[in-house]
Amino acid sequence: MPEPGEKDAVTRTRKPLMAQRDFAALWWGQLISIFGDRLNYLALGGLLLAHTGRFADVGKSSVLLGLLGNMMLAPVLLFAPFAGPLVDRWDLRRTLIVSDSVRCVLVVLIPIAYSLTHHIGTVFTLVFLLFTCNVFFLPAKSAMTPEIIPPQQLLAANTLLSMAGIAATAVGALIGGWVVDHWGWTTALYIDAATYVVSVITIAFVRYRQQPRPPRPDVTLHNYLGEIGEGLRVVQKSSKVGLALTALGAVWIGGGFLQVAGNLHIQRAASVPGMERIGILMAVLGLGSGLGTWWVNAKGKAWPRPLLLGIGLVLAGGFMIAFAVSTRFAVFTIAGFLIGMCIAPSFIITETLLQEGTDIHTRGRVFSLRDFAMRLGFQLAILVAAFLTPWLGTTVALLVASGVIAAAGLLSIAWGKRDPALMKHEAPGA
């Protein structure tokens, strides 16, 4: 006779995901929070645009864009490997609520601090603290998802969460670019702070009860480092985890180059620099990702995951070449849509691979290590782009990024050929 927990799992499996209160609450929280994040990104770009006289000096602008990216990444590089054992110990829902509450306060402080000091250093300090909260929020969210839904619905759940991010990115980018250019970056940040409040309320509706964990050793330096090492061993031994990190790493490296070279490439091709063009391109990228995400969860399930990831990355690298060699906004738009469509598998499939390749006892550590590795690649890409862009120009820097993305795609395909178990796939209707 089935246990009560098994009966609950069967009942939830029969329900559509959006009819399940816990998942729906998490989904709405993510949709609203990510919408605010897009406003935050565009607002910070608008702040730098105003601070530098609309990027008049390429060298200074490249440095500040690079520093902004580094402030977003440094907390992950400094704290993520050590946050994982804590996330595995803590109540995951409480971690999400506290993180979003603190982020709300920090976002409100950014325009206040800048108006008082007119110094970019104060902004960068608050951005550093803001992204320190992400060190705990992101792995907790990824670790909680498999605990509130049945295993059979994991890919579908990650698809819906990805679609929430895509929809929030598309709408937030379009609205955010307009808000920054017409109402100012300060207003965009205050709207972002309000979205964190709404996110906290929705996450509070998740009826999450942390599943029993094995007893943890006392928190000493030796035991703590041992727990980090346990997470590293999972990363090293699991083919699913290795494939996921390879594909996802390429996307983050490409994003690092776009943070510096892509931003300048778009602004210098415009007759009047501004954030609306960036917002439109982010929205188009999101629309392409939405189409790609839908296809992955439908027809794409009939493809082996290494092939789906690899071919998508190779094509994305090719479309980035078109973006790099053109100065026409229409080409930027088409290339952005196609790139978004091709990199979509790198988000939902890698999330699922990581969740399948880990267990409840190590999931927080593995996702923290993932965040560390991805942001390290992103930061190195920013540093390289900040060096190459003033020296060789935006086109060459973007061509380097396209080569890295395509090479990672070929490596993903080779990874699948080396491990036949990864090449298994399911029927489209499964």
Beta strands, then each sheet from edge to edge (+ up, - down):
end
